[in-house]
Amino acid sequence: METAVACGRCGNPLEPTDPRCDSCREARPPHGWPPDPRLGQVVLGRLVLTRRIGYGATGSVYLAEDPQEGGRVAVKLLRPELTHDPEIVHRFRLEAVLTKSLEIPQVVPAYDFGQLPDGTHYFTMEYVEGVGLDDVLARRGTLPLATVLTIARQVLAALDVAHSRGVVHRDMKPGNLLLARDPTGQPLVRILDFGFARMNEVLDGSGPRRRLTLSRTVMGTPTYMAPEQARGARNLDGRADLYSLGVILYRALTGVAPFTGTMEEVLRQHLETPPQPPSSRWPDVPPAMDEILLKMLQKDPARRHATAAEVLADLDRAFPSGPSAWDPEEMRASAKSRSELVRLVDRYVMGTRSLPALRNVPGAEPALPEPPPLASLRLPWLLGAAGVGVALLAVLAWWLLR
């Protein structure tokens, strides 16, 4: 296993063969990049960062081990230079709150979050042994229909619950799907990286739709990006995730994404070019799967399936599988309610600048810190104002009576 490396100038995580740092443009020194300085660090009292298991534009994920009790968790750290960007910090906190609170089996849960003593924002989460779908496809090219249906059913059931809570992932791609096993040894797909997620408060006809994310930003991965994402649409909803999942399933069945080329070419094709039927790329794809995927890949969201549950229903009609362990209705019933999720996001992401730490141990009931009562926040200001007022009255009385 190669030692994780980083830029010696800015600390940006890198691959050993990278010729220069993509952050500060420092050239790789003749002796190679130095080891990642985070490796071996002790965080949160006793967790030792032993291995870097992933990184991206905003931060890195490390395997952390407890040498005393033998436990392992994953720790996601925000890049230090981004600490002063309030939108990125809030988005990082949003990811932690959502993955902690959604309570969906396929979503890797967060345990606690806050700031390390050096100011780095972090959250810990379950460490999952598994392999990314991107790595599987890179090695195997295509997957059998039965495997693709297993992946599709689990992801659709999870998305159905998330979308019913107003959460849109916005970065569905093979690299964010981890293929693992549940405690009984059965296949379990885990959805990673809600760092681009969007949260809408969806009110059932009783009021306007309110966005609980901060700005209108084009986010996602071009190969898997829905047309409305590429346009930066404000009214993005769960149908964008269904489009992205359609691209993933197309890629898994045929060995190639529906649109390829440069980033600009791929985005233009998402907007303008109808996809070829999957069976034209791989003859073993059944006609029913052609029909379902082409509907998921419609340019106009109104012509796609309205919900993930509708896609599931189409799959079950075309490819009966018997009772499923992933019933969306049962999963929705056991997940945290939409109003509670909105309350948590509103309070711990949108409603605070201090971003207090939220901690609990795996398996325990979440202990959400209550913010100070509004009255306690106002009291010092009221006392100060009253003092100034008394002083002004005293000066005025002295001037009138002198």
C-alpha positions as CSV (number, residue, x, y, z in Angstrom):
1,M,0.0,0.0,0.0
2,E,1.4,3.4,-1.0
3,T,2.0,6.0,1.7
4,A,-0.4,9.0,1.3
5,V,1.5,12.1,0.2
6,A,0.8,15.8,0.3
7,C,2.2,19.0,-1.1
8,G,5.1,20.2,1.1
9,R,4.2,23.8,0.5
10,C,0.4,23.9,1.2
11,G,-0.4,20.5,2.5
12,N,-2.9,19.7,-0.3
13,P,-3.3,15.9,-0.6
14,L,-1.9,14.4,-3.8
15,E,-1.2,11.2,-5.6
16,P,2.5,10.1,-5.6
17,T,2.8,10.6,-9.3
18,D,1.2,14.0,-9.6
19,P,3.8,16.3,-11.3
20,R,2.6,19.4,-9.5
21,C,0.2,20.5,-6.8
22,D,-3.2,21.3,-8.3
23,S,-3.8,23.9,-5.4
24,C,-0.6,26.0,-5.2
25,R,1.0,24.7,-8.5
26,E,4.2,23.7,-6.6
27,A,6.3,21.3,-8.7
28,R,7.0,17.8,-7.3
29,P,10.5,17.9,-5.7
30,P,13.2,15.5,-7.1
31,H,12.9,13.2,-4.1
32,G,9.1,13.0,-4.4
33,W,6.2,14.4,-2.4
34,P,6.5,14.2,1.4
35,P,4.1,11.9,3.4
36,D,0.8,13.4,4.4
37,P,1.5,15.2,7.7
38,R,-1.9,14.1,9.1
39,L,-0.9,10.4,9.2
40,G,0.0,9.4,12.7
41,Q,-1.8,12.4,14.3
42,V,-3.9,11.8,17.4
43,V,-7.3,13.5,17.2
44,L,-10.3,13.7,19.6
45,G,-8.3,12.5,22.5
46,R,-7.2,9.0,21.4
47,L,-8.0,8.4,17.7
48,V,-4.9,7.8,15.6
49,L,-5.1,8.7,11.9
50,T,-3.6,5.6,10.3
51,R,-4.6,5.8,6.6
52,R,-6.0,8.3,4.1
53,I,-8.9,6.6,2.4
54,G,-10.1,9.4,0.2
55,Y,-9.7,13.1,-0.7
56,G,-11.3,15.7,-2.8
57,A,-11.4,19.5,-3.4
58,T,-12.6,20.3,0.1
59,G,-11.0,17.8,2.3
60,S,-9.7,14.3,3.1
61,V,-11.1,11.2,4.8
62,Y,-8.9,9.2,7.1
63,L,-9.2,5.8,8.9
64,A,-8.9,6.5,12.6
65,E,-8.1,3.7,15.1
66,D,-8.5,3.6,18.8
67,P,-5.4,1.8,20.2
68,Q,-7.0,1.4,23.6
69,E,-10.4,-0.1,22.7
70,G,-9.7,-1.3,19.1
71,G,-12.5,0.7,17.5
72,R,-12.3,2.2,14.0
73,V,-14.1,5.2,12.5
74,A,-13.7,7.4,9.4
75,V,-12.8,11.0,10.0
76,K,-13.5,13.6,7.4
77,L,-11.4,16.8,7.7
78,L,-12.0,20.1,5.9
79,R,-9.0,21.7,4.3
80,P,-7.6,24.3,6.7
81,E,-7.6,27.1,4.1
82,L,-11.4,26.7,3.6
83,T,-12.1,27.2,7.3
84,H,-12.8,30.9,6.7
85,D,-15.2,30.4,3.8
86,P,-18.6,30.4,5.6
87,E,-20.5,28.8,2.7
88,I,-18.1,25.8,2.5
89,V,-18.1,25.4,6.3
90,H,-21.9,25.4,6.4
91,R,-22.0,22.9,3.5
92,F,-19.6,20.7,5.4
93,R,-21.8,21.0,8.5
94,L,-24.9,20.2,6.3
95,E,-23.3,17.0,5.2
96,A,-22.7,16.0,8.8
97,V,-26.2,16.8,9.9
98,L,-27.8,15.0,7.0
99,T,-25.8,11.9,7.2
100,K,-26.3,11.8,11.0
101,S,-30.0,12.4,10.9
102,L,-31.4,10.7,7.7
103,E,-31.4,7.3,9.3
104,I,-31.4,5.4,6.0
105,P,-29.5,2.0,6.0
106,Q,-27.7,2.8,2.7
107,V,-26.4,6.2,4.0
108,V,-23.2,6.0,6.0
109,P,-24.0,7.8,9.2
110,A,-22.0,10.6,10.9
111,Y,-21.4,10.2,14.6
112,D,-20.2,13.7,15.8
113,F,-18.8,16.9,14.4
114,G,-17.1,20.1,15.4
115,Q,-13.6,21.6,15.3
116,L,-10.2,20.2,16.3
117,P,-8.0,22.4,18.5
118,D,-6.2,23.7,15.4
119,G,-9.5,24.9,14.0
120,T,-10.0,22.2,11.4
121,H,-13.6,21.3,10.9
122,Y,-14.3,17.5,11.2
123,F,-16.9,14.9,11.4
124,T,-16.6,11.2,12.3
125,M,-18.6,8.5,10.6
126,E,-18.9,4.8,10.3
127,Y,-16.0,3.1,8.7
128,V,-17.3,0.7,6.1
129,E,-15.3,-2.1,4.5
130,G,-16.2,-2.3,0.9
131,V,-15.2,-1.4,-2.7
132,G,-16.4,1.5,-4.8
133,L,-18.6,0.8,-7.8
134,D,-16.1,2.9,-9.8
135,D,-13.3,0.5,-9.0
136,V,-15.5,-2.5,-9.8
137,L,-16.4,-1.1,-13.2
138,A,-12.8,-0.1,-13.9
139,R,-11.8,-3.7,-13.4
140,R,-14.8,-5.6,-14.9
141,G,-16.2,-3.2,-17.5
142,T,-19.8,-4.4,-17.1
143,L,-21.9,-6.0,-14.5
144,P,-24.6,-8.7,-14.8
145,L,-28.2,-7.6,-15.0
146,A,-29.0,-9.2,-11.6
147,T,-26.2,-7.3,-9.9
148,V,-27.2,-4.0,-11.5
149,L,-30.8,-4.6,-10.3
150,T,-29.7,-5.2,-6.8
151,I,-27.7,-2.0,-6.8
152,A,-30.6,-0.1,-8.4
153,R,-33.2,-1.3,-6.0
154,Q,-31.2,-0.4,-2.9
155,V,-30.2,3.1,-4.2
156,L,-33.7,3.9,-5.3
157,A,-35.2,2.9,-2.0
158,A,-32.7,5.1,-0.2
159,L,-33.3,8.0,-2.6
160,D,-37.1,7.7,-2.2
161,V,-36.7,8.3,1.5
162,A,-34.2,11.2,1.1
163,H,-36.3,12.9,-1.6
164,S,-39.4,12.6,0.6
165,R,-37.4,14.6,3.2
166,G,-36.5,17.3,0.7
167,V,-32.8,16.1,0.3
168,V,-31.3,15.9,-3.2
169,H,-27.8,14.3,-3.3
170,R,-26.6,16.1,-6.5
171,D,-23.5,14.0,-7.0
172,M,-24.7,10.5,-7.7
173,K,-21.8,8.7,-9.4
174,P,-20.1,5.3,-9.2
175,G,-17.4,6.6,-6.8
176,N,-20.1,7.6,-4.3
177,L,-21.6,4.1,-4.2
178,L,-19.8,1.6,-1.9
179,L,-20.5,-2.1,-2.3
180,A,-20.4,-3.8,1.1
181,R,-22.1,-6.5,3.2
182,D,-24.5,-6.2,6.0
183,P,-24.0,-8.1,9.3
184,T,-25.7,-11.2,7.8
185,G,-23.4,-11.2,4.8
186,Q,-26.0,-9.9,2.4
187,P,-25.1,-7.2,-0.3
188,L,-25.5,-3.7,1.0
189,V,-25.0,-0.6,-1.1
190,R,-23.8,2.4,0.9
191,I,-24.2,6.0,-0.5
192,L,-21.3,8.3,0.3
193,D,-20.5,12.0,0.1
194,F,-23.5,14.3,0.7
195,G,-21.1,17.3,0.4
196,F,-23.0,18.6,-2.6
197,A,-26.5,17.8,-1.2
198,R,-29.3,20.3,-1.4
199,M,-32.0,20.6,1.3
200,N,-35.4,21.9,0.5
201,E,-38.1,22.4,3.1
202,V,-41.1,21.0,1.1
203,L,-44.4,22.1,2.5
204,D,-47.4,20.0,1.5
205,G,-49.4,22.9,0.1
206,S,-49.3,24.9,3.3
207,G,-46.7,27.3,2.3
208,P,-43.9,28.2,-0.1
209,R,-40.9,25.9,-0.9
210,R,-37.9,27.1,1.1
211,R,-34.3,26.3,0.3
212,L,-32.1,25.4,3.3
213,T,-28.8,25.5,1.3
214,L,-27.1,28.8,0.7
215,S,-26.4,29.7,-2.9
216,R,-27.2,28.8,-6.4
217,T,-24.2,26.8,-7.4
218,V,-23.6,24.3,-10.3
219,M,-22.4,21.1,-8.6
220,G,-22.0,17.6,-9.6
221,T,-19.8,15.4,-11.9
222,P,-20.2,16.2,-15.6
223,T,-20.5,12.6,-16.8
224,Y,-23.4,12.0,-14.4
225,M,-25.0,15.5,-14.3
226,A,-28.6,16.0,-15.1
227,P,-29.4,18.7,-17.7
228,E,-31.1,21.0,-15.2
229,Q,-28.0,20.8,-13.0
230,A,-25.8,21.8,-15.9
231,R,-28.0,24.8,-16.4
232,G,-27.9,25.7,-12.7
233,A,-31.7,25.4,-12.3
234,R,-33.1,26.8,-9.0
235,N,-35.9,24.3,-8.8
236,L,-33.7,21.2,-8.7
237,D,-35.4,18.2,-7.2
238,G,-35.0,14.4,-6.8
239,R,-35.5,13.8,-10.5
240,A,-31.9,15.1,-11.0
241,D,-30.7,12.2,-8.9
242,L,-32.8,9.8,-10.9
243,Y,-31.1,11.0,-14.1
244,S,-27.7,10.5,-12.6
245,L,-28.6,7.1,-11.4
246,G,-29.8,6.3,-14.9
247,V,-26.3,7.2,-16.2
248,I,-24.7,4.9,-13.6
249,L,-26.9,2.0,-14.5
250,Y,-26.4,2.6,-18.2
251,R,-22.6,2.6,-17.6
252,A,-22.8,-0.6,-15.4
253,L,-24.7,-2.5,-18.1
254,T,-23.0,-1.4,-21.2
255,G,-19.4,-0.5,-20.1
256,V,-19.7,3.1,-21.3
257,A,-21.5,6.2,-20.2
258,P,-24.2,7.5,-22.6
259,F,-22.2,10.6,-23.3
260,T,-18.4,10.9,-23.6
261,G,-15.8,13.5,-24.6
262,T,-14.5,16.6,-23.1
263,M,-16.3,18.2,-20.2
264,E,-17.9,20.8,-22.5
265,E,-18.9,18.1,-25.0
266,V,-20.4,15.9,-22.3
267,L,-22.4,18.8,-20.8
268,R,-23.7,19.9,-24.3
269,Q,-24.8,16.3,-25.0
270,H,-26.6,16.1,-21.7
271,L,-28.5,19.2,-22.8
272,E,-29.1,18.4,-26.4
273,T,-28.4,14.8,-27.5
274,P,-30.8,11.9,-27.0
275,P,-29.0,8.9,-25.6
276,Q,-28.7,5.7,-27.6
277,P,-30.6,2.8,-26.3
278,P,-28.4,0.8,-23.9
279,S,-29.0,-2.4,-26.0
280,S,-27.4,-0.7,-29.0
281,R,-24.2,-0.6,-26.9
282,W,-24.6,-4.0,-25.3
283,P,-27.0,-6.5,-26.9
284,D,-27.7,-8.4,-23.6
285,V,-29.6,-5.4,-22.2
286,P,-33.4,-6.4,-22.1
287,P,-35.9,-4.2,-24.0
288,A,-37.7,-3.5,-20.7
289,M,-34.4,-2.1,-19.2
290,D,-33.9,0.0,-22.3
291,E,-37.3,1.6,-21.8
292,I,-36.8,2.3,-18.1
293,L,-33.3,3.8,-18.5
294,L,-34.3,5.9,-21.5
295,K,-37.2,7.3,-19.4
296,M,-34.7,8.1,-16.5
297,L,-32.5,9.9,-19.0
298,Q,-35.2,12.2,-20.5
299,K,-33.9,15.8,-20.9
300,D,-37.1,17.3,-19.5
301,P,-37.6,16.3,-15.8
302,A,-41.4,16.2,-16.3
303,R,-40.9,13.3,-18.7
304,R,-38.9,11.2,-16.3
305,H,-40.3,9.1,-13.4
306,A,-41.7,11.5,-10.8
307,T,-40.2,9.6,-7.9
308,A,-37.7,6.9,-7.1
309,A,-40.6,4.7,-6.0
310,E,-42.0,4.9,-9.6
311,V,-38.7,3.6,-11.0
312,L,-38.8,0.8,-8.4
313,A,-42.3,-0.1,-9.5
314,D,-41.3,-0.3,-13.1
315,L,-38.3,-2.5,-12.3
316,D,-40.5,-4.8,-10.2
317,R,-43.0,-5.2,-13.0
318,A,-40.3,-5.9,-15.6
319,F,-38.1,-8.0,-13.4
320,P,-40.1,-9.6,-10.6
321,S,-37.8,-10.5,-7.6
322,G,-40.2,-11.5,-4.8
323,P,-40.3,-9.7,-1.4
324,S,-37.5,-7.2,-1.0
325,A,-35.7,-6.2,2.2
326,W,-35.8,-2.6,1.0
327,D,-39.4,-1.5,1.1
328,P,-39.4,2.3,0.7
329,E,-42.6,2.7,2.7
330,E,-41.1,0.8,5.7
331,M,-37.9,2.8,5.3
332,R,-39.8,6.1,5.3
333,A,-41.7,5.1,8.4
334,S,-38.5,4.4,10.3
335,A,-36.6,7.4,9.1
336,K,-36.6,10.7,10.9
337,S,-39.5,12.9,9.9
338,R,-39.1,15.7,7.3
339,S,-40.1,18.4,9.8
340,E,-37.5,17.1,12.3
341,L,-34.8,17.0,9.7
342,V,-35.7,20.6,8.6
343,R,-35.6,21.7,12.2
344,L,-32.1,20.2,12.7
345,V,-30.7,21.7,9.5
346,D,-32.3,25.1,10.2
347,R,-30.9,25.1,13.8
348,Y,-27.4,23.6,13.4
349,V,-26.5,24.7,9.9
350,M,-28.5,27.8,8.8
351,G,-29.3,29.3,12.2
352,T,-25.8,29.5,13.8
353,R,-22.5,31.1,13.1
354,S,-20.7,29.3,16.0
355,L,-21.5,25.8,14.7
356,P,-21.4,24.1,18.1
357,A,-20.0,20.5,18.3
358,L,-22.6,17.7,18.0
359,R,-21.4,14.5,19.6
360,N,-22.8,11.0,20.4
361,V,-21.4,7.5,20.3
362,P,-22.4,4.9,17.7
363,G,-25.8,3.4,18.5
364,A,-26.7,6.0,21.1
365,E,-29.6,8.3,20.8
366,P,-28.4,11.6,19.2
367,A,-27.9,14.2,21.9
368,L,-28.5,17.5,20.1
369,P,-27.2,20.6,21.9
370,E,-29.8,23.2,22.5
371,P,-28.8,26.7,21.6
372,P,-29.0,29.4,24.3
373,P,-32.5,30.7,24.8
374,L,-33.2,33.9,22.9
375,A,-33.8,35.7,26.2
376,S,-30.3,34.8,27.5
377,L,-28.8,36.2,24.3
378,R,-30.7,39.5,24.6
379,L,-30.2,40.1,28.3
380,P,-26.6,41.5,28.2
381,W,-27.7,43.9,25.4
382,L,-30.7,45.0,27.4
383,L,-28.7,45.6,30.5
384,G,-26.1,47.6,28.5
385,A,-28.8,49.7,26.8
386,A,-30.5,50.4,30.2
387,G,-27.2,51.5,31.7
388,V,-26.5,53.9,28.8
389,G,-30.1,55.3,29.1
390,V,-29.6,56.0,32.9
391,A,-26.3,57.7,32.2
392,L,-27.9,60.0,29.5
393,L,-30.8,60.9,31.9
394,A,-28.4,61.8,34.6
395,V,-26.4,64.1,32.3
396,L,-29.7,65.7,31.0
397,A,-30.9,66.3,34.6
398,W,-27.5,67.9,35.6
399,W,-27.6,70.2,32.6
400,L,-31.2,71.3,33.3
401,L,-30.6,71.9,37.0
402,R,-27.2,73.6,36.9
